[in-house]
Amino acid sequence: MKKYFAPEALLPQGWRSDVLICIDERGGFAAVSEGASRDGAERLAGPVLPGMANLHSHAFQRAMAGLAEVRAAGSDDFWSWRELMYRFVSRLTPEAAQAVATQLYVEMLKGGYTALAEFHYVHNDPAGRPYAQPAEMLLRHLSAARDAGIAITLLPSLYRWSDFGSRPLQDRQRRFDSGVADVQQLYSEARRHAGPDVNAGVAPHSLRAVDPGALRELVAGLDAKAPIHIHAAEQTKEVDACSAELGARPVEWLLEHMDVDRRWCLVHATHMTQRETASLAASGAVAGLCPTTEGNLGDGIFPLLDYRAHGGRWGVGGDSHVSREAGEELRLLEYVQRLVVRRRNLVADAASPGVASTLWREAAAGGAQALARPMGALAPGLRADLVVLDGGHCDLAGRKGDAIAGALVFSGSANLVRDVMVGGAWVVKDRHHDLEQRAAQDYKK
């Protein structure tokens, strides 16, 4: 049993002082006690929050960050960005994919994430042929996560068509080509590596890339608790095309034709009607929000206030990884809601008036559900994932309770994360990760 003492900690019931945290030999929380004495426990360097899950990652896109910010045509949007992505991914080797993922995962840890869901669709070689080991690219991400020490949920993606109407893939999409049997094989390979910090599910890419029959077949072949992630309603063009082809909007169609429940994560779900918003919330599924990527691509704004009013579950993801900090995703998420309604301090309620604390707790809980990982709170029975802030930082001087989270999310300072624990093991200490120098060198190469 390892014991740690936190001067301040964000518990499920809010911020509490003098918290004793006991961690068992399996890397889980054995006990969490507020108002406790130190009793010989190791004193942590600052306030403590539960680790955050990054519920949507396309790791290779980390290496594109900042490269698509020059307007090359009369108008740029998501679809022109996608053309650049196709050109970029055509050069990606397995070795490069692992190097990029390792760098990213180290950065994620230093940004407050302790787990991620890798929505993986680059399966084949540049000519569109399967590798000798069909799971080559997927396993590169597993190796990167293990090297970095971050928990991972592997989500091999079904990507069958180029658009609605079962239109054949274009040549530049051949690296993504996968049938139901292929994804089932990848899912089985991922499950073979399952453990306390490795989980597996599937990711039917989107309704434009997966026909209804294939989607049903894929879901039917899964373990009953396996997470299912799918892109939905990110762009209005996609919504209109789905309505024309399937007779319903993407979220509407999924809710009416699939058994959408707690194991589903609808990524983005940006463009919903009020009825869809209420129905998605009632389903128990998680909305996977990616504020910095959605802002970067000009996607639109998720109806978070209405969704929360109906009790909807949500979490955050880095997606294209133009940001690698959990706090930045939460800050932008709150800010765009403020711009829509022209009011402040929106993601809060009478029971939890601190906006940053509420954002962190809700995102951590929703992300845990989406990853099917027992995390997301400092509570007995969950994995011991800790984010320790730098108690000596000037932005935390004299701050207590909700003001601590406010500094992390809204002060605009450099990252306040000092130490990070995943499953009972320290992976970042004093802002340093043992792998960061080698990871950076491999990434530069």
C-alpha positions as CSV (number, residue, x, y, z in Angstrom):
1,M,0.0,0.0,0.0
2,K,1.3,3.4,-1.0
3,K,0.0,6.5,0.8
4,Y,0.0,10.1,-0.4
5,F,-1.2,13.3,1.3
6,A,-2.7,16.1,-0.7
7,P,-3.3,19.6,0.8
8,E,-6.2,20.0,-1.7
9,A,-7.9,17.5,-3.9
10,L,-10.9,17.5,-6.3
11,L,-13.1,14.7,-5.1
12,P,-16.5,13.6,-6.5
13,Q,-18.2,15.9,-4.0
14,G,-16.0,18.9,-4.7
15,W,-12.7,20.3,-3.5
16,R,-11.6,19.0,-0.1
17,S,-8.6,19.7,2.2
18,D,-6.1,17.3,3.8
19,V,-6.9,14.3,1.7
20,L,-5.2,11.0,2.3
21,I,-4.9,8.8,-0.8
22,C,-4.1,5.1,-0.4
23,I,-3.1,3.1,-3.5
24,D,-3.1,-0.7,-3.6
25,E,-0.6,-3.0,-5.2
26,R,-2.7,-3.3,-8.3
27,G,-2.6,0.4,-9.0
28,G,-6.1,1.3,-7.8
29,F,-7.4,3.6,-5.2
30,A,-7.9,1.6,-1.9
31,A,-9.2,4.6,0.1
32,V,-9.6,8.3,-0.2
33,S,-10.2,10.2,3.0
34,E,-10.8,14.0,3.5
35,G,-9.8,15.9,6.6
36,A,-7.2,13.3,7.4
37,S,-3.8,13.5,9.1
38,R,-0.7,12.9,7.1
39,D,0.1,9.8,9.1
40,G,3.5,9.2,7.4
41,A,2.2,9.5,3.9
42,E,4.2,11.2,1.1
43,R,3.2,14.8,0.7
44,L,2.3,15.7,-2.8
45,A,3.7,18.9,-4.4
46,G,0.4,20.6,-4.9
47,P,-3.4,20.3,-5.4
48,V,-4.6,17.0,-7.0
49,L,-7.2,16.3,-9.7
50,P,-8.3,13.0,-11.2
51,G,-6.6,12.1,-14.5
52,M,-8.4,13.1,-17.7
53,A,-9.3,10.8,-20.6
54,N,-8.6,12.0,-24.1
55,L,-11.5,10.3,-25.8
56,H,-10.7,11.0,-29.5
57,S,-7.2,10.7,-31.0
58,H,-5.9,10.5,-34.5
59,A,-2.2,10.4,-33.4
60,F,-0.6,10.9,-36.8
61,Q,-2.3,14.2,-37.2
62,R,-0.1,15.6,-34.4
63,A,2.6,16.0,-37.0
64,M,0.3,18.2,-39.2
65,A,-0.3,20.7,-36.4
66,G,0.4,24.2,-37.8
67,L,1.0,23.0,-41.3
68,A,-2.5,23.7,-42.7
69,E,-2.8,27.3,-41.7
70,V,-2.1,29.0,-45.0
71,R,-5.1,29.6,-47.3
72,A,-4.3,28.0,-50.6
73,A,-7.7,28.5,-52.4
74,G,-10.4,31.1,-52.4
75,S,-12.0,29.4,-49.4
76,D,-10.8,26.8,-46.9
77,D,-13.0,24.5,-44.8
78,F,-13.0,21.0,-43.4
79,W,-13.1,19.4,-46.8
80,S,-10.0,21.3,-48.2
81,W,-8.2,20.4,-44.9
82,R,-9.0,16.8,-45.6
83,E,-7.3,16.9,-48.9
84,L,-4.1,18.1,-47.2
85,M,-4.5,15.2,-44.7
86,Y,-4.7,12.7,-47.5
87,R,-1.4,14.0,-48.9
88,F,0.2,13.9,-45.6
89,V,-0.8,10.4,-44.6
90,S,0.4,9.0,-47.9
91,R,4.0,9.4,-46.5
92,L,3.4,7.8,-43.1
93,T,5.5,4.7,-42.4
94,P,4.9,2.4,-39.4
95,E,8.2,3.7,-37.8
96,A,7.1,7.4,-38.3
97,A,3.6,6.6,-36.9
98,Q,5.1,5.2,-33.8
99,A,7.5,8.1,-33.4
100,V,4.7,10.7,-33.8
101,A,2.4,8.7,-31.4
102,T,5.1,8.4,-28.7
103,Q,5.9,12.2,-28.8
104,L,2.1,12.9,-28.7
105,Y,1.4,10.5,-25.8
106,V,4.3,12.0,-23.7
107,E,2.8,15.5,-24.4
108,M,-0.6,14.3,-23.4
109,L,0.6,13.1,-20.1
110,K,2.3,16.4,-19.4
111,G,-1.0,18.1,-20.3
112,G,-3.0,16.2,-17.7
113,Y,-4.3,13.3,-19.8
114,T,-3.8,9.8,-18.3
115,A,-5.6,7.7,-20.9
116,L,-6.7,8.0,-24.5
117,A,-8.8,6.4,-27.2
118,E,-7.0,5.9,-30.4
119,F,-9.5,6.1,-33.3
120,H,-7.3,4.3,-35.8
121,Y,-8.0,4.1,-39.5
122,V,-4.6,4.1,-41.3
123,H,-4.4,0.3,-41.6
124,N,-2.6,-0.4,-44.9
125,D,0.6,0.5,-46.7
126,P,0.8,3.5,-49.0
127,A,-0.3,1.3,-51.9
128,G,-3.4,0.2,-50.0
129,R,-2.0,-3.3,-49.3
130,P,-2.3,-4.9,-45.9
131,Y,1.0,-5.3,-44.0
132,A,2.4,-8.7,-43.4
133,Q,1.0,-8.2,-39.9
134,P,-2.4,-6.7,-40.6
135,A,-2.4,-5.0,-37.2
136,E,1.1,-3.4,-37.8
137,M,-0.1,0.2,-37.6
138,L,-2.5,-0.5,-34.7
139,L,0.3,-2.2,-32.7
140,R,2.6,0.7,-33.2
141,H,0.2,2.8,-31.2
142,L,0.0,0.2,-28.5
143,S,3.9,0.2,-28.3
144,A,3.9,4.0,-28.1
145,A,1.4,4.0,-25.3
146,R,3.3,1.4,-23.4
147,D,6.6,3.2,-23.8
148,A,5.0,6.5,-22.7
149,G,3.1,4.9,-19.8
150,I,-0.4,6.1,-20.8
151,A,-3.5,3.9,-20.7
152,I,-5.0,3.3,-24.1
153,T,-8.3,2.1,-25.6
154,L,-7.5,0.8,-29.1
155,L,-10.3,1.5,-31.6
156,P,-9.7,0.0,-35.1
157,S,-11.8,1.8,-37.6
158,L,-14.2,0.3,-40.2
159,Y,-13.8,2.5,-43.4
160,R,-15.5,0.9,-46.3
161,W,-16.8,3.7,-48.6
162,S,-15.8,7.2,-49.8
163,D,-19.3,8.7,-49.3
164,F,-23.0,7.9,-48.8
165,G,-24.4,5.5,-51.4
166,S,-21.6,3.0,-51.0
167,R,-19.3,4.9,-53.3
168,P,-16.0,3.2,-53.8
169,L,-12.9,4.5,-52.0
170,Q,-10.7,6.9,-53.9
171,D,-7.1,6.0,-54.4
172,R,-5.9,8.3,-51.7
173,Q,-8.2,6.5,-49.2
174,R,-6.8,3.0,-49.9
175,R,-4.7,3.1,-46.7
176,F,-8.0,3.2,-44.7
177,D,-9.7,0.3,-46.6
178,S,-11.2,-2.2,-44.2
179,G,-14.1,-4.6,-44.2
180,V,-16.0,-6.0,-41.2
181,A,-13.9,-9.1,-41.1
182,D,-10.7,-7.0,-41.1
183,V,-11.8,-4.9,-38.2
184,Q,-13.0,-7.9,-36.3
185,Q,-9.5,-9.4,-36.7
186,L,-7.9,-6.1,-35.5
187,Y,-10.3,-6.0,-32.6
188,S,-9.4,-9.6,-31.6
189,E,-5.7,-8.7,-31.8
190,A,-6.2,-5.6,-29.7
191,R,-8.1,-7.7,-27.1
192,R,-5.2,-10.2,-27.0
193,H,-3.1,-7.4,-25.4
194,A,-5.8,-6.2,-23.0
195,G,-4.9,-5.5,-19.4
196,P,-5.5,-2.9,-16.7
197,D,-4.2,-0.1,-18.9
198,V,-5.1,-1.5,-22.4
199,N,-8.7,-1.9,-23.6
200,A,-10.2,-2.5,-27.0
201,G,-13.3,-1.5,-28.9
202,V,-14.2,-0.5,-32.5
203,A,-14.7,2.7,-34.5
204,P,-17.0,2.6,-37.5
205,H,-15.7,5.7,-39.0
206,S,-18.9,7.5,-40.0
207,L,-22.2,6.8,-41.7
208,R,-20.7,8.1,-44.9
209,A,-17.9,5.5,-44.7
210,V,-19.9,2.6,-43.3
211,D,-23.2,1.3,-44.7
212,P,-26.0,0.3,-42.3
213,G,-25.6,-3.4,-43.0
214,A,-21.9,-3.4,-42.2
215,L,-22.4,-1.3,-39.1
216,R,-25.0,-3.7,-37.7
217,E,-22.7,-6.7,-38.5
218,L,-19.7,-5.1,-36.8
219,V,-21.6,-4.2,-33.7
220,A,-23.2,-7.7,-33.5
221,G,-19.8,-9.3,-33.4
222,L,-18.5,-7.4,-30.4
223,D,-18.2,-8.2,-26.7
224,A,-21.2,-6.7,-24.9
225,K,-19.2,-4.1,-23.1
226,A,-16.8,-3.1,-25.9
227,P,-16.9,0.7,-26.6
228,I,-18.2,1.9,-30.0
229,H,-17.0,5.3,-31.3
230,I,-18.3,6.9,-34.5
231,H,-18.0,10.4,-36.1
232,A,-21.4,12.0,-36.4
233,A,-22.8,15.3,-37.6
234,E,-19.4,17.2,-37.7
235,Q,-20.3,19.1,-40.9
236,T,-23.6,20.4,-42.3
237,K,-22.7,19.0,-45.7
238,E,-22.5,15.5,-44.0
239,V,-25.9,16.1,-42.3
240,D,-27.6,17.1,-45.6
241,A,-26.1,14.1,-47.5
242,C,-27.1,11.7,-44.8
243,S,-30.7,13.0,-44.8
244,A,-30.8,12.6,-48.6
245,E,-29.4,9.1,-48.6
246,L,-30.7,7.5,-45.4
247,G,-33.8,9.7,-44.8
248,A,-32.6,11.0,-41.5
249,R,-29.9,13.1,-40.0
250,P,-26.8,11.2,-38.7
251,V,-27.6,11.4,-35.0
252,E,-31.2,10.9,-35.6
253,W,-30.5,7.8,-37.8
254,L,-28.2,6.2,-35.2
255,L,-30.7,6.7,-32.4
256,E,-33.5,5.2,-34.4
257,H,-31.7,2.3,-36.0
258,M,-29.0,1.3,-33.6
259,D,-29.1,0.4,-29.9
260,V,-27.2,3.5,-28.8
261,D,-26.4,3.2,-25.1
262,R,-23.7,3.9,-22.6
263,R,-20.9,2.1,-24.6
264,W,-21.4,4.4,-27.6
265,C,-19.4,7.7,-28.1
266,L,-20.7,10.0,-30.8
267,V,-17.7,12.1,-31.7
268,H,-18.5,15.8,-32.5
269,A,-22.3,15.5,-32.8
270,T,-22.0,19.2,-33.5
271,H,-25.1,19.8,-35.7
272,M,-28.2,18.4,-33.9
273,T,-31.8,19.5,-33.6
274,Q,-33.3,20.0,-30.1
275,R,-35.0,16.6,-30.4
276,E,-31.7,14.9,-31.3
277,T,-30.0,16.7,-28.4
278,A,-32.5,15.5,-25.9
279,S,-32.6,11.9,-27.3
280,L,-28.8,11.6,-27.3
281,A,-28.7,12.7,-23.7
282,A,-31.4,10.2,-22.8
283,S,-29.5,7.3,-24.5
284,G,-26.7,7.4,-21.9
285,A,-24.1,7.7,-24.7
286,V,-21.2,10.1,-24.5
287,A,-20.8,13.1,-26.8
288,G,-17.1,13.3,-27.7
289,L,-16.3,17.0,-28.0
290,C,-13.0,18.2,-29.5
291,P,-13.1,22.0,-29.1
292,T,-9.7,23.0,-30.4
293,T,-10.0,20.8,-33.5
294,E,-13.6,21.8,-34.1
295,G,-12.5,25.4,-33.9
296,N,-9.5,24.8,-36.1
297,L,-11.6,23.2,-38.8
298,G,-14.5,25.6,-38.5
299,D,-16.9,22.8,-37.7
300,G,-19.5,24.6,-35.6
301,I,-20.5,24.7,-31.9
302,F,-21.9,21.8,-30.0
303,P,-25.2,22.7,-28.1
304,L,-23.6,21.9,-24.7
305,L,-26.0,23.9,-22.6
306,D,-29.1,22.2,-23.9
307,Y,-27.4,18.8,-23.8
308,R,-26.4,19.3,-20.1
309,A,-29.9,20.5,-19.3
310,H,-31.1,17.0,-20.4
311,G,-28.5,15.3,-18.3
312,G,-26.1,14.4,-21.2
313,R,-22.7,12.8,-20.7
314,W,-19.7,14.3,-22.5
315,G,-15.9,14.2,-22.6
316,V,-13.1,15.9,-24.6
317,G,-10.7,14.7,-27.2
318,G,-7.6,16.1,-28.9
319,D,-8.6,14.8,-32.3
320,S,-6.1,16.4,-34.7
321,H,-4.0,17.5,-31.7
322,V,-3.5,21.2,-32.4
323,S,-3.6,21.2,-28.6
324,R,-2.3,18.6,-26.2
325,E,-3.6,20.1,-22.9
326,A,-6.8,19.1,-21.3
327,G,-7.3,22.5,-19.7
328,E,-7.2,24.2,-23.1
329,E,-9.9,22.0,-24.5
330,L,-12.1,22.8,-21.5
331,R,-11.4,26.6,-21.7
332,L,-12.3,26.8,-25.4
333,L,-15.4,24.6,-24.8
334,E,-16.7,27.1,-22.2
335,Y,-15.7,30.2,-24.1
336,V,-17.5,29.3,-27.3
337,Q,-20.7,28.7,-25.3
338,R,-20.3,32.2,-23.8
339,L,-19.9,33.7,-27.3
340,V,-23.2,32.1,-28.4
341,V,-25.3,33.3,-25.5
342,R,-23.3,36.3,-24.4
343,R,-23.1,35.3,-20.8
344,R,-20.4,34.0,-18.5
345,N,-19.9,31.0,-16.2
346,L,-22.2,28.6,-18.0
347,V,-21.1,25.1,-17.3
348,A,-22.0,25.2,-13.6
349,D,-25.1,24.8,-11.4
350,A,-26.1,25.4,-7.8
351,A,-24.5,22.2,-6.6
352,S,-21.3,22.9,-8.4
353,P,-20.9,26.7,-9.1
354,G,-17.2,26.5,-9.9
355,V,-17.0,26.4,-13.7
356,A,-13.5,24.9,-14.1
357,S,-14.1,22.3,-11.4
358,T,-17.4,21.3,-13.1
359,L,-15.8,21.1,-16.5
360,W,-13.0,18.9,-15.2
361,R,-15.2,16.5,-13.2
362,E,-17.8,16.1,-16.0
363,A,-15.2,15.6,-18.8
364,A,-13.2,13.1,-16.7
365,A,-16.3,11.1,-15.9
366,G,-17.6,11.1,-19.5
367,G,-14.2,10.3,-20.9
368,A,-13.9,7.3,-18.5
369,Q,-17.2,6.0,-19.7
370,A,-16.2,6.4,-23.4
371,L,-12.9,4.5,-22.8
372,A,-14.6,1.8,-20.7
373,R,-11.8,2.4,-18.2
374,P,-12.4,2.6,-14.4
375,M,-11.1,6.2,-13.9
376,G,-12.4,9.7,-13.9
377,A,-12.6,10.4,-10.1
378,L,-10.5,10.1,-6.9
379,A,-12.6,7.3,-5.5
380,P,-12.0,3.7,-4.1
381,G,-12.2,1.0,-6.8
382,L,-11.0,3.2,-9.6
383,R,-7.5,3.2,-11.2
384,A,-5.1,5.5,-9.5
385,D,-4.7,8.2,-12.1
386,L,-3.5,11.5,-10.5
387,V,-2.7,15.0,-11.9
388,V,-0.7,17.0,-9.4
389,L,-0.4,20.7,-9.9
390,D,2.6,22.8,-9.0
391,G,1.8,24.2,-5.6
392,G,4.6,26.6,-5.8
393,H,3.4,28.3,-9.0
394,C,2.5,32.0,-8.6
395,D,-0.9,31.4,-10.2
396,L,-1.9,29.1,-7.3
397,A,-0.6,31.3,-4.5
398,G,-3.3,31.6,-1.8
399,R,-5.9,29.8,-3.9
400,K,-8.3,27.2,-2.5
401,G,-11.0,25.0,-3.9
402,D,-12.6,26.1,-7.1
403,A,-10.0,28.9,-7.5
404,I,-7.4,26.2,-8.1
405,A,-9.2,24.7,-11.0
406,G,-9.9,28.2,-12.2
407,A,-6.2,28.9,-12.4
408,L,-5.6,25.6,-14.3
409,V,-8.3,26.2,-17.0
410,F,-8.7,30.0,-17.2
411,S,-5.6,31.8,-16.0
412,G,-3.9,31.5,-19.3
413,S,-0.6,30.6,-17.7
414,A,1.8,27.9,-18.9
415,N,0.8,24.3,-18.0
416,L,0.4,24.0,-14.2
417,V,0.7,20.2,-14.3
418,R,3.8,19.1,-12.3
419,D,3.4,15.3,-11.6
420,V,1.2,12.7,-13.3
421,M,0.4,9.1,-12.1
422,V,-1.2,6.4,-14.2
423,G,-2.4,3.2,-12.6
424,G,-0.4,3.9,-9.4
425,A,2.9,4.6,-11.3
426,W,4.5,8.0,-11.7
427,V,5.1,8.8,-15.4
428,V,5.8,12.5,-15.0
429,K,7.7,14.0,-12.1
430,D,8.6,17.6,-11.7
431,R,7.4,18.2,-15.3
432,H,9.8,15.6,-16.6
433,H,9.1,12.4,-18.5
434,D,11.9,9.9,-18.7
435,L,11.2,9.3,-22.4
436,E,10.8,12.9,-23.5
437,Q,14.3,13.5,-24.9
438,R,14.4,10.3,-27.0
439,A,10.8,10.8,-28.1
440,A,11.6,14.3,-29.3
441,Q,14.6,13.1,-31.2
442,D,12.7,10.4,-32.9
443,Y,9.9,12.8,-33.7
444,K,12.3,15.3,-35.3
445,K,13.7,12.6,-37.5
